[in-house]
Amino acid sequence: MLGSDIMLHLVRHRVRATLHQIPPDTGPPEDLIASHAALSKADLVVMGAFSHSEIRERLLGGVTTAFLKSPPVPVFLSH
């Protein structure tokens, strides 16, 4: 599901939300999302959740793992 699809769904349910697209390759994704959430004074981060193989997660980490360990704001995860 695309961000625009999610926004349409939220608007239909009278949820005030803003879609932000962060340019890729400007740093670790978890840091960018956390920083943007703080700067925009977000009340909630909505994101998909999935995992990779245990070896890949240990070597490279992952956004889902990072947000589960230390969420900057409340997080709504969908798997």
C-alpha positions as CSV (number, residue, x, y, z in Angstrom):
1,M,0.0,0.0,0.0
2,L,1.3,3.4,-0.9
3,G,1.5,6.4,1.4
4,S,-1.1,8.2,-0.7
5,D,-3.5,5.2,-0.3
6,I,-3.0,5.3,3.5
7,M,-3.6,9.1,3.5
8,L,-6.9,8.7,1.6
9,H,-8.0,6.0,4.1
10,L,-7.2,8.2,7.0
11,V,-9.0,11.3,5.5
12,R,-12.1,9.2,5.0
13,H,-12.0,8.5,8.7
14,R,-11.5,12.1,9.6
15,V,-7.9,11.6,10.8
16,R,-5.8,14.7,10.4
17,A,-2.5,13.4,9.0
18,T,0.4,14.6,6.8
19,L,2.4,12.4,4.5
20,H,6.1,13.2,4.4
21,Q,8.5,11.6,2.0
22,I,12.1,11.6,3.1
23,P,14.8,11.6,0.3
24,P,16.7,8.3,0.2
25,D,20.4,7.9,0.8
26,T,20.8,10.8,3.2
27,G,21.6,8.7,6.3
28,P,20.4,5.7,8.2
29,P,16.6,5.4,7.7
30,E,15.8,5.0,11.4
31,D,17.7,8.1,12.2
32,L,16.0,10.1,9.5
33,I,12.5,9.0,10.5
34,A,13.2,9.7,14.2
35,S,14.7,13.1,13.5
36,H,11.8,14.1,11.2
37,A,9.3,12.9,13.7
38,A,10.9,15.1,16.4
39,L,11.3,18.1,14.1
40,S,7.7,18.0,12.9
41,K,6.4,17.3,16.5
42,A,4.7,14.2,15.3
43,D,2.2,12.5,17.6
44,L,2.6,9.1,15.9
45,V,4.7,7.3,13.4
46,V,2.8,4.8,11.2
47,M,5.0,2.3,9.5
48,G,5.2,-1.2,8.1
49,A,7.0,-3.9,10.1
50,F,9.0,-6.8,8.7
51,S,12.2,-8.5,9.4
52,H,15.1,-10.0,7.5
53,S,17.3,-13.0,8.2
54,E,18.8,-13.0,11.7
55,I,22.3,-12.6,10.2
56,R,21.3,-9.6,8.1
57,E,19.6,-7.9,11.0
58,R,22.6,-8.4,13.3
59,L,25.0,-7.0,10.6
60,L,22.9,-4.2,9.2
61,G,20.2,-3.6,11.7
62,G,16.8,-2.6,10.6
63,V,14.3,0.2,11.0
64,T,11.6,-2.0,12.6
65,T,14.1,-3.3,15.2
66,A,15.4,0.2,15.9
67,F,11.9,1.5,16.5
68,L,10.9,-1.4,18.6
69,K,14.0,-0.8,20.8
70,S,13.8,2.9,21.1
71,P,10.7,4.6,19.5
72,P,11.0,8.4,19.3
73,V,7.2,8.8,19.5
74,P,4.4,6.2,19.7
75,V,4.6,3.9,16.7
76,F,1.8,2.1,14.9
77,L,3.2,-1.0,13.2
78,S,1.5,-3.0,10.5
79,H,2.8,-6.4,9.4
